[in-house]
């Protein structure tokens, strides 16, 4: 196996993007912060703990599908190149890589260099002949892919599509379509609409791990931008929006308070009880997924769910 790492993001891109997002998000009413800023080292660790909680079913449900169906997925795609967007620690992807017997190249794409190197090294020795081209890139932005053999399969797992707002989602899917040639495929993980109580529990667990994960975004802004958010001055909120069929995570200010963000020259007031949105996690139905794919020029060909119909993996072709 050979491992190449390509950085397409400038070293300071993350910092510039965080500044822009905090400036925008805290100047609007209602206030928002995008979920991508949860994932510093502590946030990534908290997310790993979330995936092990009894209440948080999506990771286990998706793994069950991959365990049972990766043979079918591999046969349907026949991919020689696998591109994984937002690959993170890539643990579930191993099931897919092991099944893709004709695979020649694996292209994990993530903003986290450490996650990419770890994922690349985990494959060392196990698949001689597999070329790993890790890309340090923001998967919501256009990127230049290495020249690798087709057919290509793009994998976007974990239900992360649900973190994008509807307009961002259609831009993202159009961008994926633009990476594909006719016959190439997209393997997409989507969490499904289900009983409200089950959904709310998954985002508001009894042991408070998700609450700590949510509040961690404030610690990130404190550390990176010198802000003085007190995470304990906010309460974790998880709400189901039945019209838009998404879970919203928010942070509710316990009291009237003022927060300083020196790096932005900003002073932000919160009213007592004011809620700031930190994440949208949309839940899907088959017809909706098919329609969004179709609009992007992708045709849904396969739909696999876990034994309890909680989560779906879909395969679509360009
Ligand atoms: C990693 C985006 C799939 O939306 O379920 C977990 C993140 N947020 N608990 C999700 C998350 C709160 C997760 N994704």
Boltz pocket constraint, residues with backbone or C-beta under 6 A from the ligand:
constraints:
  - pocket:
      binder: B
      contacts: [[A, 50], [A, 58], [A, 158], [A, 159], [A, 160], [A, 162], [A, 163], [A, 202], [A, 203], [A, 210], [A, 279], [A, 280], [A, 281]]
      max_distance: 6.0
